Amino acid sequence: MDQIEKVIEKLKEWTQRLIEALLGPQSEPEPELIPIPVRDRGQY
């Protein structure tokens, strides 16, 4: 069983490398936007 797990792990690594080679590196999630308070123009 241990050998099977090693083979599966290697396949995962190779698959990840193949995907990165074809599509580029794994994209990072976009940072969450922080709301910035803005004065309402009607207050002027």
Beta strands, then each sheet from edge to edge (+ up, - down):
end
